[in-house]
């Protein structure tokens, strides 16, 4: 169960082999209507899917936490002991750990009169263990009847270990050992302006390397597809060229450490890079991958409410103070952490764990970035007063 009232259903569209989450909104809010594509599946007509859902990115609400110095531009030493230009060295180090994922679906074969599978799209993946475990996006593999991974010059059939649609992450496995796993970095040490390298299979062109900088941090986006809500939390924004087919690939720093899993692009309308791409931070992706490998599923913090964003119309109807923004609590689940802490229908959530809440997206991001069992302080507007509550987050596995 999710902690949100589902947004209005998007207009009808023709679904390609994979979906793409709703368009993030730049901080300036000047580009509403631009489409966001999941950069993963490239079908026979070169398609990551457009979803016309009216959900937008809001300015980041969290501060950057730096725990370790990030790498500075310059030359790095690769495993062979030779020295190369920075991006070249990163490419040499990381490309063996990034694979092309071919997606096949079953269908009628007019030549044989029977059913067979055929390639309908592609995405990317990052090898995270030498014994064949590969991290990718859920939207890359969710509609596949057969998954084929290119390992060197060999095509190897992969099986799904586990998927987590609510975070758009998945782990697949090939029956191979001795693979080269990527070195995973620390995404919480990333800084705006540092050079990054994206590696993946845009338009099916595997081992493609592009470069750019970190354009922004802590972007969040909420989308709905087929009744499933996907919450993208604290995304890394980059201007490195990311196109359909890049989803599930690596975003690496200049030390050749993977700091993110490329997932979304924003475009002015064509299915191609517009210099605005988004990656799921590797710290978060790694925690989900560990759960998927261990149990085949992932659990997430749970509050137990359905919510709607407070806009001017809602504020007027509820006679809220002028300028009030937040997440309106429309329903509280019986027995949930929200009910236990005293939250009520009609409350307006304006702060969670010290973070300002101005929308449902903010509330989702603040909850998802916590841990199951963590106690958080909630500030709500109830009538004409502000009330502070304390909730211990539960697990969505119990819902």
N, C-alpha and C positions, 0 to 999 in steps of 0.2 A: 504494500500500500504506500502511496506517495503522499507527501505533505503539501498538497496543492489542489485547488480546484482546477480541473482540466480547463485550459483555455478554449475559446470557441474553435470548432473544427475548421481546418483550412479549406479553401476552395478546392474543388475536385481537380485532380491532375492525373496525367498518365504515368503510372509508376514504372521507372526503369528497373534494372536489376538490383538497385539499392536505393536507399532514401538519403536525403540530406537534410540536416536540421535547419531550423528557421534562421532568418537573417539577423546577425548581430547588428546593433546600432552603434555607430561611432559615437565617441563622447560628445561631439558637437551636435548630434541628432540631426544633421543636415542631409543625411543620405537614406532616409527611410525609403523602403521599397527596393533596395538593392538585394539581390538574391544571395543566399549563402548556400554553398554546395559542400556536401561531404566529398572529400577529395579522393574517395576510394574506388568505387566501381566504375570502370570504363566499359560500357556495353558495346554492342555491335555498332551503335550510332554514337559512340564516344560520349557516354552519359554518366556523370554523377548526377543525382536527381535534384531538381529544384523543388523546394517546398515553399509554398506561399503562405506561411503562417505568420501572423502579425506579432512576433516576439522579437524584441530588440536587445542589443547589448546596452548596458548602462555603465556609467563611469565606475571605475574600480573603487571598492570601499575598504580594501585592506591595504596595509602598508607592506613594503618589501622587507622581508627579514633576511639579513645577510649573515650566514653562519661560517662562510669560508670565502677567501678571496677567489674571484673568478679569474680565468686565464686572460692574459693580456695578449693583444696581437703580436705576433712574432713567430719565429721558427720553432718547431717542436721536433723532438727526436722520436722516430717511429721504431718499431720492434727490430728492424734490421740494423739499426745503429746509424743509418744514413740520415741526412738532414734535407728537408724539402721546404718549399713554400708552405705556409700554414694550411690553406685549403687543400692543396695537393696531398699533404701529409694526412689530413683528416680523411680524405677520400680513400687513400691507401689503407688506412686503419679500419674504417667503418664499413666500406662497401661489402667486404666478405660476410658481414653480419646482417645485411639487409637483403631480403629476398622478394621476388615477384610472386604474387599469389594469383593463380588463375582460377576463375569461378566458372563452374559448369552447371548447367541445369538440364534436366531430363525433358525430352520432348519428342514429338513425332518426326521420324526420319522419312521424308518422301521418297528417298532412293531405295530404302530397304523395306518400307512399309511397316516397320516396327518402331519401338521407342529406343532412343539413345541419348547420350549426353553431348552437349556441345558447349564450347566456351562462349560465355555471354558477357564477360567483363574481367577486370583485374584490379588488384590492389597491391599493397606492400605489407611487409611484416619485418619484425626485428627479432633475430635469434637471441634468446635470453639465457638459454642453457645448452651446453654442448651435446646433451642427449636428445635434442630435437624439439624443444619447446620454443614456440614462436609467438610473440605478442603482436596483436594487430587490432583493428577496429571491429566492433560487432557488425557495423553496417557493411563491411567488406564481405563477411562470410554468412550473414544471417539467412540469405535466400539461396545458398548454394546446395545443390544435390551432390556435388563432388568438388573437392578442393585439390588443386595441383600446385605444388610449390617447386620453383626452379632452384635447385641446389647445384651451383657450378654449371655444368652442361647437362645436368640430369633433371628430368621432371619426376617428382616424387609425390605420391598421393598422401594427403594429410587428413587427420581426423580432428574433430573439434573436441577439445578438452573441457571447455566451459565458456559461456558467454554471459555478459552483464549488460543488457540493453539500456539500463538506466544510466550507465556511464559511457556507453558506446565502446566498450573494450571486450576483447576476446583473446583466448589462448588456443592455438592449434598445435599439433605435434606431428612430426614426421618420424618414421622408423629409421633413424640414423644416429650415429654417435660420432664423436670427434669433430663436431661442428665448431665454428668460431663464434662464441657469444659476444655480443656488444658489451663494452664497458659502460655501465650505467652511472651517470653523474648525480648531482644533487640540484634539482630544479629550484630549490629555495635560495641558491646562491647566484642565480641568474640576474643580470642587471640590464636595464634598458640601454640600448646603444651598443652592446657587445656583438661581435661578429658570430654568426651561426651558419651552419651548413645543413641543408636538407638533402636527404638521399632517399630515393624511392623509384617507382615505376610509372611516371606520368604518361598517359596514353599508351601504356604497355611497354614503354622504353625503359627496361630495367637498368639498375645501377646508374641512374641519372643523378648528377650532383648539381645543386644550385646553391647560391650563397646570398646572404643579406645580413641584416641586423635584427636584434630584438627590438620591435617597435613599441611594445607596451606589455604590461603584465597585469594579471588579475582580472582578465576579461571573463565574464560569465554569460551563459546563454541557456535558455530553457526551450525545449521543443517537444512536440508531440507527434507521434507517428503510429498509426494503427492502435490507438489507445495506450501506447507506452510513452511515458514521459522520460526524456533524457535530459539530465542536468549536467551541463559542462561547467566546471568550476575552476576558477583561477587559470584560465587558458593563457598560454604564451602567444602573443601576437608577433608575427614576423613578416618582413617584406621579401624574404627569400621566395623565389618562384615555386608555388605549389599548385598543382593541377590535378584534374581527375586521374586517379591511379596512384597518387601519392599517399592516400590514406593508409595508415598503419606503418608508414615508414619513419625514418629517424630524423630528428632535429638534434644536431650535435654541436658542442662547443669546439673551440680551437684546440683543445686537448684530445679531441676525438671521443669525448664522453657523450653518450646520448642523454639529452636533458628533456626531451619531449617526444610524443608520438603525434605526427602530423595527422590532422583530422578534418579540418574545415577550411574552406576558402570563401571569401566574399568577393563578389564580382558585380560589374555593372550590367550584366545581362547575358554575356557570352559565357560559355563553359570553359573559361580559362582564367589564369591568374591575373589579378588586378593589383598585386602587391600587398594584399591583406590576407594572410593565412593564420591559422590557429593550431596550436599543438597542446595536447593534454600533458601536463607536467609529469615527468617520469617518476617522481616520488609517489604521486598518487597512483599512476598507472602500475607501478611495481607492486604496491600494496594490494591492488585488485588482482593482478596476475598471480601473486602468491596464494590468494584465497582460491582462485579458480583452479590452480594446479593441485591444491590440497584437497578441495572438496567439490570442485566443479561448479561452484556458485560463489557469489559475494554478498555480504551483508553490509547494510549502511545505517547510519544514525537515523532515528525515527522520532518525530514529535507527536504525530497523530492529529493533524488538523487539515481541513481544506481551507484554502485561502483565495482571495481575490485582491488585485492591486487597487489601492485607493486612489482614484483620480478626482477631478473637481466635481464631477457629477455625483459620485459616491459620497464624497465629503459633504456636499450640500444636502443630500438625502438624509444623512445621519446627523446633520447639524454639528459637524465637527469644527474645531477652530480653523480659521482661515489658514491655508497653507499646509494643512495636515497631509502627510503622505505616509504610506506604510502598507502593511498587508492586513486586510480585513479577515478576521477569523469567522468563517461562515458556518463551520461545523467542527465539533470536537468529538473525536472517537472515544467511545466508552472504554474505560480502563487504560487509556493511553497515557503517556507521560504528560501530555498537555492537560488532560482532565485531572490527573493526580496533583498537578501543581496549582490548580485553581483557574486555569484559563477558561474563558467562556465565549460562547458564540456572541458576536457583536464587538468583541475586543478588537483594537487595531494594534498590531505588533509594530513597534517603531524602533526597537533595539534588541539585539540578541548577542550576548557575550561581549557587549560594548561596541558592537558594529551597528551603525545606523541601517535601518531597514526602510526602503522607500518603495519596494515592490515585491511581488511574489518571487521574482528572480533573485533578489537580494536575500530573501528568507531561505530559499532553497540552498543557495550557495553557502550561507552561514551555517545551516544545519549540516550539509554534506561535508563541510570542511572540519567538522568535529569528529569525535570518536564515540562509539557505542559505550554507554555507561558514564559519559562525561556529564557533569552538572554545569548548566549554563544559566545565566541571569537573563530574564526576559522583561522588557519594559513594554507595557501596553497602555493605550488610552482607553479608559472605560468611562463612558459618559463624558464628564467634564474634567476628570482627574487622571493622573498618571499613576499606574500601579506597577510595582516591581514583583516579579514572581521568580521562583527558582525551580528549574525542571532538570531531571536526570534523563538524558536521551536513551531511548530504547533501541531495539534492533528491528529492522523491517522484516527479518526472517520470521517473526512471530505473527505477522499480519496476514 
